[in-house]
């Protein structure tokens, strides 16, 4: 009889967790970049010289998509899911799924709010382009929580990988 937890095998849970991390991080980044770029496009249409100073603000929400991607790749590598020899007990697979949730949900939400913060910060550059460095601080504050979520997810995945190798 196959080892199942709530009707799913361990590898299924692990893949679901990694997939959700990549998907939600990507969705949040797309929304965040759109929010920031909408405001930035208006500023650049008035003064094209400010494009270079505004581009980092538009790009910042994209990092959360990268963090979700990193979590998904770590699930594939840490738990040998690319080898074809998948042997993850269902309970461990479910824990892998849970370990992916911090980066999944925090990157979704923080990317959106980082985009909104970057859009507001673009107003600083619109009025005083010499303060573009100061404008980066506000969306960077939001970034902190996405980074912390990625660290938590990596630590939990590392603990689960260690537990699985000792079985």
C-alpha positions as a Markdown table, in Angstrom:
| # | Residue | x | y | z |
|---|---|---|---|---|
| 1 | Unk | 0.0 | 0.0 | 0.0 |
| 2 | Unk | 1.3 | 3.4 | -1.0 |
| 3 | Unk | 2.2 | 5.9 | 1.8 |
| 4 | Unk | -0.3 | 8.7 | 1.6 |
| 5 | Unk | -1.2 | 11.7 | 3.7 |
| 6 | Unk | -4.6 | 13.2 | 3.0 |
| 7 | Unk | -4.6 | 11.2 | -0.3 |
| 8 | Unk | -1.3 | 12.5 | -1.6 |
| 9 | Unk | 2.2 | 10.9 | -1.7 |
| 10 | Unk | 5.2 | 12.7 | -0.1 |
| 11 | Unk | 6.6 | 13.7 | -3.5 |
| 12 | Unk | 3.2 | 15.2 | -4.5 |
| 13 | Unk | 3.2 | 17.3 | -1.3 |
| 14 | Unk | 6.8 | 18.5 | -1.9 |
| 15 | Unk | 6.1 | 19.4 | -5.5 |
| 16 | Unk | 2.9 | 21.2 | -4.5 |
| 17 | Unk | 4.8 | 23.3 | -1.9 |
| 18 | Unk | 7.6 | 24.2 | -4.3 |
| 19 | Unk | 5.1 | 24.9 | -7.1 |
| 20 | Unk | 3.0 | 27.2 | -4.9 |
| 21 | Unk | 6.1 | 29.1 | -3.8 |
| 22 | Unk | 7.1 | 29.7 | -7.4 |
| 23 | Unk | 3.6 | 30.6 | -8.5 |
| 24 | Unk | 2.7 | 33.0 | -5.7 |
| 25 | Unk | 6.0 | 34.7 | -5.7 |
| 26 | Unk | 5.7 | 35.2 | -9.5 |
| 27 | Unk | 2.1 | 36.5 | -9.2 |
| 28 | Unk | 3.1 | 39.0 | -6.5 |
| 29 | Unk | 6.1 | 40.2 | -8.5 |
| 30 | Unk | 4.0 | 40.7 | -11.6 |
| 31 | Unk | 1.4 | 42.7 | -9.7 |
| 32 | Unk | 4.1 | 44.7 | -7.9 |
| 33 | Unk | 6.1 | 45.5 | -11.0 |
| 34 | Unk | 2.9 | 46.6 | -12.7 |
| 35 | Unk | 1.9 | 48.9 | -9.8 |
| 36 | Unk | 5.4 | 50.5 | -9.8 |
| 37 | Unk | 5.8 | 50.7 | -13.5 |
| 38 | Unk | 2.4 | 52.4 | -14.0 |
| 39 | Unk | 3.5 | 55.4 | -11.9 |
| 40 | Unk | 7.0 | 55.4 | -13.3 |
| 41 | Unk | 5.9 | 55.4 | -16.9 |
| 42 | Unk | 4.0 | 58.6 | -16.2 |
| 43 | Unk | 7.1 | 60.3 | -14.8 |
| 44 | Unk | 9.3 | 59.0 | -17.6 |
| 45 | Unk | 6.8 | 60.3 | -20.2 |
| 46 | Unk | 7.4 | 63.8 | -18.7 |
| 47 | Unk | 11.1 | 63.5 | -18.2 |
| 48 | Unk | 13.0 | 60.7 | -19.9 |
| 49 | Unk | 16.2 | 61.5 | -18.2 |
| 50 | Unk | 14.8 | 60.0 | -15.0 |
| 51 | Unk | 14.4 | 56.5 | -16.4 |
| 52 | Unk | 17.7 | 55.2 | -15.1 |
| 53 | Unk | 17.0 | 56.4 | -11.6 |
| 54 | Unk | 13.5 | 55.0 | -11.6 |
| 55 | Unk | 14.3 | 51.6 | -13.1 |
| 56 | Unk | 15.5 | 50.0 | -9.8 |
| 57 | Unk | 12.1 | 51.0 | -8.2 |
| 58 | Unk | 10.2 | 49.2 | -11.0 |
| 59 | Unk | 12.5 | 46.1 | -10.7 |
| 60 | Unk | 12.5 | 45.7 | -6.9 |
| 61 | Unk | 9.2 | 43.8 | -6.7 |
| 62 | Unk | 10.6 | 41.2 | -9.1 |
| 63 | Unk | 12.9 | 39.8 | -6.4 |
| 64 | Unk | 10.0 | 38.0 | -4.6 |
| 65 | Unk | 9.4 | 36.0 | -7.7 |
| 66 | Unk | 13.1 | 35.0 | -7.6 |
| 67 | Unk | 12.7 | 34.0 | -3.9 |
| 68 | Unk | 9.8 | 31.7 | -4.7 |
| 69 | Unk | 11.8 | 30.2 | -7.6 |
| 70 | Unk | 14.7 | 29.6 | -5.3 |
| 71 | Unk | 12.5 | 27.8 | -2.8 |
| 72 | Unk | 11.0 | 25.6 | -5.6 |
| 73 | Unk | 14.5 | 24.7 | -6.9 |
| 74 | Unk | 15.7 | 23.9 | -3.4 |
| 75 | Unk | 12.8 | 21.5 | -2.9 |
| 76 | Unk | 13.7 | 19.7 | -6.2 |
| 77 | Unk | 17.4 | 19.5 | -5.3 |
| 78 | Unk | 17.3 | 18.9 | -1.5 |
| 79 | Unk | 14.8 | 16.0 | -1.9 |
| 80 | Unk | 16.2 | 14.5 | -5.0 |
| 81 | Unk | 13.1 | 15.0 | -7.0 |
| 82 | Unk | 14.9 | 15.3 | -10.3 |
| 83 | Unk | 16.5 | 11.9 | -10.1 |
| 84 | Unk | 13.5 | 9.7 | -10.6 |
| 85 | Unk | 14.2 | 7.9 | -7.4 |
| 86 | Unk | 11.7 | 9.6 | -5.2 |
| 87 | Unk | 11.3 | 8.2 | -1.7 |
| 88 | Unk | 9.7 | 10.8 | 0.5 |
| 89 | Unk | 7.3 | 9.6 | 3.2 |
| 90 | Unk | 4.0 | 11.3 | 3.0 |
| 91 | Unk | 4.3 | 13.0 | 6.4 |
| 92 | Unk | 7.7 | 14.5 | 5.4 |
| 93 | Unk | 6.3 | 15.6 | 2.1 |
| 94 | Unk | 3.5 | 17.4 | 3.9 |
| 95 | Unk | 6.1 | 19.1 | 6.1 |
| 96 | Unk | 8.0 | 20.2 | 3.0 |
| 97 | Unk | 4.8 | 21.7 | 1.7 |
| 98 | Unk | 4.3 | 23.6 | 5.0 |
| 99 | Unk | 8.0 | 24.7 | 4.9 |
| 100 | Unk | 7.3 | 26.4 | 1.6 |
| 101 | Unk | 4.4 | 28.4 | 2.9 |
| 102 | Unk | 6.3 | 31.3 | 4.5 |
| 103 | Unk | 8.0 | 32.3 | 1.3 |
| 104 | Unk | 4.9 | 31.6 | -0.8 |
| 105 | Unk | 2.5 | 33.9 | 1.1 |
| 106 | Unk | 5.0 | 36.5 | 2.2 |
| 107 | Unk | 6.4 | 36.9 | -1.3 |
| 108 | Unk | 2.9 | 37.2 | -2.8 |
| 109 | Unk | 1.9 | 40.0 | -0.4 |
| 110 | Unk | 5.2 | 41.8 | 0.0 |
| 111 | Unk | 5.8 | 42.1 | -3.7 |
| 112 | Unk | 2.4 | 43.8 | -4.2 |
| 113 | Unk | 3.0 | 46.2 | -1.3 |
| 114 | Unk | 6.6 | 46.8 | -2.5 |
| 115 | Unk | 5.2 | 47.8 | -5.9 |
| 116 | Unk | 2.8 | 50.2 | -4.2 |
| 117 | Unk | 5.6 | 51.6 | -2.1 |
| 118 | Unk | 7.9 | 51.9 | -5.1 |
| 119 | Unk | 5.2 | 53.8 | -7.0 |
| 120 | Unk | 4.9 | 56.2 | -4.1 |
| 121 | Unk | 8.7 | 56.5 | -3.8 |
| 122 | Unk | 8.9 | 57.3 | -7.5 |
| 123 | Unk | 7.3 | 60.7 | -6.6 |
| 124 | Unk | 10.4 | 61.5 | -4.7 |
| 125 | Unk | 12.5 | 61.0 | -7.8 |
| 126 | Unk | 10.0 | 62.9 | -9.9 |
| 127 | Unk | 10.5 | 66.0 | -7.8 |
| 128 | Unk | 14.1 | 65.6 | -6.7 |
| 129 | Unk | 16.0 | 63.2 | -8.8 |
| 130 | Unk | 19.1 | 63.7 | -6.6 |
| 131 | Unk | 17.2 | 61.9 | -3.9 |
| 132 | Unk | 16.8 | 58.6 | -5.8 |
| 133 | Unk | 18.9 | 56.8 | -3.3 |
| 134 | Unk | 16.5 | 57.9 | -0.5 |
| 135 | Unk | 13.6 | 56.7 | -2.6 |
| 136 | Unk | 15.0 | 53.2 | -2.7 |
| 137 | Unk | 14.9 | 52.9 | 1.1 |
| 138 | Unk | 11.1 | 52.7 | 1.4 |
| 139 | Unk | 10.5 | 49.7 | -0.9 |
| 140 | Unk | 13.7 | 48.1 | 0.5 |
| 141 | Unk | 12.0 | 48.1 | 3.9 |
| 142 | Unk | 9.3 | 45.9 | 2.5 |
| 143 | Unk | 11.9 | 43.6 | 0.9 |
| 144 | Unk | 13.2 | 42.7 | 4.4 |
| 145 | Unk | 10.2 | 40.6 | 5.2 |
| 146 | Unk | 10.4 | 38.6 | 1.9 |
| 147 | Unk | 14.1 | 37.9 | 2.7 |
| 148 | Unk | 13.2 | 36.8 | 6.2 |
| 149 | Unk | 10.5 | 34.4 | 4.8 |
| 150 | Unk | 13.0 | 32.9 | 2.4 |
| 151 | Unk | 15.5 | 32.3 | 5.2 |
| 152 | Unk | 12.9 | 30.6 | 7.3 |
| 153 | Unk | 11.8 | 28.4 | 4.4 |
| 154 | Unk | 15.4 | 27.5 | 3.6 |
| 155 | Unk | 16.1 | 26.6 | 7.3 |
| 156 | Unk | 13.0 | 24.5 | 7.5 |
| 157 | Unk | 13.8 | 22.7 | 4.3 |
| 158 | Unk | 17.3 | 22.1 | 5.5 |
| 159 | Unk | 16.0 | 20.5 | 8.8 |
| 160 | Unk | 13.6 | 18.3 | 6.8 |
| 161 | Unk | 16.4 | 17.2 | 4.4 |
| 162 | Unk | 18.6 | 16.3 | 7.4 |
| 163 | Unk | 15.7 | 14.4 | 9.0 |
| 164 | Unk | 15.0 | 12.5 | 5.7 |
| 165 | Unk | 18.7 | 11.5 | 5.2 |
| 166 | Unk | 18.8 | 10.0 | 8.8 |
| 167 | Unk | 15.8 | 7.8 | 8.1 |
